[in-house]
């Protein structure tokens, strides 16, 4: 089946620093990748949608200058949290969609970000 | 616009009992509906999906769901719960012409021995 990986699986950083999270589709080409944020015991909230080679589309209320998304190839998308603050601490999950029908997305295992 | 409502943030059942997790949707276009399971500190795994074919959908791990248009529902069931079914379950809806998945708030399933 389709496999999506994320790296790192967890990261702790100091306030004010930037953190990059990678999302890779390992065995298929992902034309579209999605980034979600999940607070403890809550649902997933879509942050942005990125298509390979074009700018990401951000959901309302998500700061595009703070959460930089790059989808440079059909197998890699990155999310960079710039100038991180404690309120950015969360579980970030990516998903990838290839050319399969029915809008199916394959999810990565998530990245736990803790900002001190 | 699409939305999903999951009734019951927590459901507890005994091992071997029927599992019923409720999901109601709202969609202005024919929906695609999904159930995902999430184990602690992990991503989401697709259990099953409805994509306008058969209304009774069978998924992995013995789960199934029935699409009922008249009730705008897509409830998830399993005849006999297993301890390993304890997890968070999310219902999601997607419109036919977009890629966005709209998630419900989730239902935590506890299974007691």
Interface residues (C-beta under 8 A of the other chain):
Chain A: X4 X6 X32 X34 X41 X42 X43 X44 X45 X46 X49 X91 X93 X95 X97 X101 X102 X103 X104 X105 X106 X107 X108 X109 X110 X112
Chain B: X32 X36 X41 X42 X43 X44 X45 X46 X49 X51 X90 X94 X98 X99 X100 X101 X102 X103 X104 X105 X106 X108
